[in-house]
Each structure stands twice: as C-alpha cells, then as structure tokens.
Amino acid sequence: MTECPHCQHVMDDGARFCSQCGKNLMRTPEQNSTAKRSWLPIITPFVMLVVMGVALYFVYDYQKDVNAEVVAMKKEAEQEALAGEYREAEKLLVGAIDRRPEIEALQKELGTVQEALTWDQELEKVGQWIEEGSLKKASEKLTAIQESLRQEDSRLLVTLIPKMNEMDSRLTLKEVNQELSKITNVDELAGKLNTLSGLNLEEASKVRDKIFEKIVNQSTKKAEAAAGEKRYAEAIALIDQGLQYVSNDEKLIQLKERIQQEKTAFEQAEQQRLESAMQQAAQDELRNQTQALELVDLTITKDEFGDYKVEGSLKSVATQIISTVTVKYDILDKDGKVVRSESVKVFPNYMNPGDQGTFEKVHYELDEGDYSVEMTEMEWLVE
C-alpha cells in the first residue's frame, strides 16, 4: 500500500495519481515546491504590472470623466451667468471647484459671478424702493450702481446693463406717474409723452393712455371755460392744441364743432346787435340833437307888485349830457296876439339824462291885462 504524499490518502502500490486529491504521485512535494518557486520571480512582476496598468487605466478614465464634467459645468455656468442667472451659475461653479479645487480659473470665475450676484441683489433693492415710492432713494442708489459698473471691465457685469436700463425705465415711469397729478398744462403733459417714448415697459402704455386722457380733459375744461366767456377763438385754439397729441379723439372733435357753431351764432347775434346798436345810436343822436328836452311846466303869473313872472321847468330826455339850455317863448294877450317874445337861460347849466331844469323871468313893462305864454323854441348843446 502506498500513501499519497500530498493528502496522506492510502492507495494501491503502483498508482500514478492519487484517487483522493488527483495529485501526481510520481513527483514529490519538494519537487512541486521547487517548480513553483522557480516561476514566482517571473510571474509576480508581470501580474503587478498588469494590475498597475489596469488601475492606471481606471484612474485615467475616471480623471478624464471628471475633467469633462468640470469643463461642462464651467461652460454651463458661463451660459447661465450671461443669461443673468447668477445663482445657478454660482451653484455650478461651486460644484466644479469641489471636483477640481486646484484650478484657479474656477475660483476667479466664481468670484466674478458672486460679484455680479451682489450687484444684481442691489438692483433688486432698487426695484423694491421704486415699488414702495421711495424714488429719491432709488434714484441715488441706481446712479451709484451705474457709476460703479462703468469703472468695471468685465464681460459678465455687462449683462447687468439690461436690468439697470429696466430699473431706470421703471424709475422714470414712476416719477412721471407721480408728477401727472400736478400738471395741468397740455404742452407739459405732451413733454411727459416724449419722456415715455423710449420706454418699452408694459406699464408705460398705461401711463401714456393716462396722459392722453388728461390732455383731453384739460383741453375740454379750458375750452369750455373760454367758450363760456364768449372767447371762442381761444377755445378753438385750446382744442386744436389738444388734438395735436390726440388727433382722433372724438370728444374733442365734437366739442370743436359745437363751439364753432356757438361762435357762428354769437357772431351773427353780435352783428345784429351791432346793427341794432348803430340804429339806436342814430336815433339817440337824432333825439339828442332835436328832441333832447320835454316841457314839464310853463306859466305866467302876476305878483303883488303888478309885475308878470314867467316860469317853468324842463326834463332832459337825451342820452348824453346837455348844457347851455335856452328857452324862447311868446307872451300873448287875451286875444291871442303876441305882445312880447323873450328868451331865458335854464338852470342848471349841465343836465344829465333824466335831470330837470328850471327857468324864470320877470317882466315889468307889461300893461295891466290877461296874458298867456307859449314855448316857441328850445336850444341846447350836446356834450
């Protein structure tokens, strides 16, 4: 019986291989060990070289993927930053720096993005002040930001210009809107339209409509007031001024037509009044020259001394002052024969329309008898 030198299994003599472990019974363990040791110096370096190569390959492949990912994140961050999405750009750059902290360019770009983010937040603050109506504070802050960014030489900070322009437009719009309540002059309102002409904000169209409405209201109000005082030419000019800016406004067009009709009717009435006044003036002039006085009373009486006194009164029916009035009269006897013709001045010398004047004269040389007196003529001067 033979014992296997490898596993100590007992077998029949003459067996070449162990039925238990399958080892060659023709070689001893010492021989196998020697054989193994003879190959190890050759196999070990080879195996290590292969392992190192595989490891280097995987490291290289991993680093290659990381580099590609960092480049992609950097590119995406640039696009986000140029689009004004600074917060997203910051996140991407922070992620890239976590993968490649040794790259200074990433650190520098992150600093630029964070600076832009700070300015963007400052502009947001300006927008908040504008909404709150703190326009002076917003204007001062916006001016300071604009001045600071002008001194920067950064392609990224240029992306803030559209937002600055938007804030400037919103500020201008808010200022104009506040000023409208104080403006009543149409030309000044039109000037605000020019101020809004370069603004593309949606709110700008609403403010323009508000200005147009106020131009119409102011033109209407002032034109109505002028027409009410018969200043029709001025009223029409005021409407035309408004129509320069709201040329198709139906309200102003209809008002202009109505005032023109009123103007025509007034002019016709004025012409009639003028003609009537001229006729009346001619009649008054004729009356002043020919019928300025009415005789109120005329008598002749005998006094206690046997003298005869003629006295009377006149009333001015003239339309102007008259003066130097002289009355002429005849004294008649009982048979109606004129025995004497006389004249006398009227007092006062100047008589206003509606005034009364008096006169008297004593006749000493008349014989005893019955007498009467008749007015024959009156003379006066028109002042």
Secondary structure as the mmCIF struct_conf table of DSSP 4:
data_model
#
loop_
_struct_conf.conf_type_id
_struct_conf.id
_struct_conf.beg_label_comp_id
_struct_conf.beg_label_asym_id
_struct_conf.beg_label_seq_id
_struct_conf.end_label_comp_id
_struct_conf.end_label_asym_id
_struct_conf.end_label_seq_id
STRN STRN1 THR A 2 GLU A 3
TURN_TY1_P TURN_TY1_P1 PRO A 5 CYS A 7
STRN STRN2 VAL A 10 MET A 11
TURN_TY1_P TURN_TY1_P2 ASP A 13 GLY A 14
BEND BEND1 ARG A 16 ARG A 16
STRN STRN3 PHE A 17 PHE A 17
TURN_TY1_P TURN_TY1_P3 SER A 19 CYS A 21
STRN STRN4 ASN A 24 ASN A 24
TURN_TY1_P TURN_TY1_P4 LEU A 25 MET A 26
BEND BEND2 ARG A 27 ARG A 27
HELX_RH_AL_P HELX_RH_AL_P1 PRO A 29 LEU A 82
TURN_TY1_P TURN_TY1_P5 ALA A 83 GLY A 84
HELX_RH_AL_P HELX_RH_AL_P2 TYR A 86 ARG A 99
TURN_TY1_P TURN_TY1_P6 PRO A 101 GLU A 102
HELX_RH_AL_P HELX_RH_AL_P3 GLU A 104 GLU A 132
TURN_TY1_P TURN_TY1_P7 GLY A 133 GLY A 133
HELX_RH_AL_P HELX_RH_AL_P4 LEU A 135 ARG A 150
TURN_TY1_P TURN_TY1_P8 GLN A 151 GLN A 151
TURN_TY1_P TURN_TY1_P9 ARG A 155 LEU A 156
HELX_RH_3T_P HELX_RH_3T_P1 LEU A 157 LEU A 160
HELX_RH_AL_P HELX_RH_AL_P5 ILE A 161 GLU A 179
HELX_RH_3T_P HELX_RH_3T_P2 LEU A 180 LYS A 182
HELX_RH_AL_P HELX_RH_AL_P6 VAL A 186 LEU A 196
TURN_TY1_P TURN_TY1_P10 SER A 197 GLY A 198
HELX_RH_AL_P HELX_RH_AL_P7 GLU A 202 GLY A 228
TURN_TY1_P TURN_TY1_P11 GLU A 229 LYS A 230
HELX_RH_AL_P HELX_RH_AL_P8 TYR A 232 LEU A 243
TURN_TY1_P TURN_TY1_P12 GLN A 244 TYR A 245
BEND BEND3 VAL A 246 VAL A 246
TURN_TY1_P TURN_TY1_P13 SER A 247 ASN A 248
HELX_RH_AL_P HELX_RH_AL_P9 GLU A 250 THR A 290
STRN STRN5 LEU A 293 LYS A 302
TURN_TY1_P TURN_TY1_P14 GLU A 304 PHE A 305
BEND BEND4 GLY A 306 GLY A 306
STRN STRN6 TYR A 308 SER A 316
BEND BEND5 THR A 319 GLN A 320
STRN STRN7 ILE A 322 LEU A 332
TURN_TY1_P TURN_TY1_P15 LYS A 334 ASP A 335
BEND BEND6 GLY A 336 GLY A 336
STRN STRN8 VAL A 338 LYS A 345
STRN STRN9 PHE A 347 PHE A 347
BEND BEND7 PRO A 348 ASN A 349
STRN STRN10 TYR A 350 MET A 351
TURN_TY1_P TURN_TY1_P16 PRO A 353 GLY A 354
STRN STRN11 GLN A 356 HIS A 363
BEND BEND8 TYR A 364 GLU A 365
HELX_LH_PP_P HELX_LH_PP_P1 LEU A 366 ASP A 367
BEND BEND9 GLU A 368 GLY A 369
STRN STRN12 SER A 372 VAL A 382
#
